[in-house]
Amino acid sequence: MRSTGTHHRHRRRSTDRSTQAIVLSLPAALVVGLLFVVPLALLVWMSMTDWPLLGEPSFVGLAQYDAILDDPLFLDAIWFTLRYTLITTVLLTAVALGLALLVQQTRFGSGFLRTAFFLPAAMGLAVASLLWFALYSNEVGPLSDLLATLGLVDEPVNWLGTPDGALWSTVLMVIWRFAGFYMIILLTGLQAIPDQVYEAARIDGAGWWRTFTGITVPLLRPTLALVLVLSVTGSLLAFEQFYVLTGGGPDNSTVTVVSTIFRQAFTLFDLSWAAAMSVVVLIALVLANIVQLSLIRKGDES
Amino acid sequence: MRENTFGHRLGAVLAAALLTTACTSGDVGDADAETGQTLTLWTRAATEAQTRAFVDTYNDLGRNTVELTVVPNDTYLQQVATAAGGRSLPDLLGADVVYARNFIRHGFYTDLGDRLAETDLLDELAPAHLDAATADGAQYAVPHTLDLSLIFYNKVLYREAGLDPERPPTSLPEMMEHAEAISALGDGISGTYFGGNCPGCLLFTLWPMVWADGGEILTPDGTASAMDSETIGPILQTYRDAYAEGLAPESAAQENGISWLQPFAQGTVGVAPLGSTMLRLMPEHEGLEIGVAPIRGMDGGESTFVGGDVLGITATSTKTAAAWDFLSWTLTEDVQREVLTSGGDVSVRTDIAPTDGTDPHLRTFHQVVDLGRVPTAVNFGATFNDPQGPWLQFARAAIFGPDPVDTTIAEHRPRLDSALDVAG
């Protein structure tokens, strides 16, 4: 009898607790549902209809997805975006790690340097792009004059006028804008590495490079992984920097995937095609992140 | 107290709902009054000076209040699309005349045919613009401003180069000869200039050269390209040679339209086709004395691109009577004189002819407007104005690319055709 009573009471308490849990999580569920699930469902529905700006949509099934694969601009944009992602991620991670190592030790001036490197990250990406657009302009910008005064170039540099120039000028701006932000993330990772480990390495007679490859990098791996995921995802979704700096030019050489979605929706008024493109990009991003995270986990186990 | 408030609110909501129903079902409700309304009007930045002058003059009358929103040219389509998707279009919507067909196709505008039929306006307004805003016999918008492409030349530089400042070029090859003479002045002076990375600038200035000698750009229904190596070929070749010879500054290849008129306004460019509405924006100075002349073709024919904007009432507006009050007012003879011609712009009415006292530039504008064309195509924006569209790729390949012009035309024409094809 007694045990049954306890059991009963226990069960009632656990029922109470789970009801309580459901009630407590309701607001969060509601927010996720309203802000994520509903728009996502709407997006998928939109991609399978012919969706006019004014008037009633009509169901067309997967026809839009078929058409996307025949769009050369979208396919070229995929390759360009992948290329940009690779370049940006490698360079950005390297520069950010370099900066983090530079300001890792607390010594005279390191606080100032940390702040200086981080400052660009406090600026909106569109604003930063506009700033650099002016810097790159040979009419009003000082960059070409500066290089000429230093004797590095003979004539004004055509920053954004050639396909390669446009890509690398944008990469340079993006590194300037994001390196400080990733530096801070890496710095927290660096400072979590116990001093004793470094001391032990020093006692064992390890040089700087040996310490870096043998201790810093392995122990920094989770932080580096975070930086990689952020950089890859951000670069795959690149839009503002190219919209402002190059407008996709010259000769469509810097059109990113998101640019084509934007063009399809807002220049060509083709909302359902843009929705289908977005679904494709979403699936690709989810897959990319699954791959990256599983690689990181695999590394953790070994 | 709480319940009381709730009751009040419920009552208010119900009353509002009833009112809305009454207004939409009734023929004449308060919301459809001709006066006492606040109207919203959107226009792109290119037309700001003219539209603002209309709006300010109208608001002073006290009949209705028009609230003007000016949208940057490059983002106009995006803003309109977003507003249409959210059912929040303004009452009055301006459109670059070449976009009119597309806006009509998306159902943005309401038919003005019956209201126009009660006036004599249809006989008096610029026919090319009226035509561009017509679909299936319905008239969806009316001319708002005209922007004509013409040759602008700097008389100061003409004199310095030993050219006669009263003799503008009479053919495209002659324009480039003048440009060559002026280029020879050196010292940062260029013979000519053009928007080599600006799809709108290129079509606005190059197409009249094709029309001038009887060529066509588009098929009559605007669903395919009619360009070939005989019509546009020699024109693109002339520009290609001119750029290769350095008659235009190197930066012309990157000019995306933002600073298109700057070099000419500064007085460092000899002769170039530009737009009539830019005249207001370029005050003359020591180094700049402006002459205007019709755009000429290879053989010396004249033509112009009749650009500019049309204005219509949106299909979602609930204040059509008041909106029509504004629209019809802008088209009256007195207002056209007061707002447009007195400021140096061409009237959208064909019955306002220049008189002896008319400014000579405006006189030239009037002279070319009858020769001009408004090309129309449903997919005009996507094909020609879009920086990612096929026209800019084509024109840039022809002027700056490695292949000969003929090869480029043959290669790019199918892309233009498929972009223009409405069914595809």
Interface residues (C-beta under 8 A of the other chain):
Chain A: P52 L53 L54 G55 L73 N138 E139 N158 L160 G161 G247 G248 G249 P250 D251 N252 V255 S259 T260 F262 R263 A265 F266 T267 L268 F269 L271
Chain B: L77 Q78 A81 T82 A84 G85 R87 N102 H106 G107 F108 N197 S251 A253 Q254 N256 S259 A315 T316 G381 A382 D386 P387 Q388 Q393 R396 A397
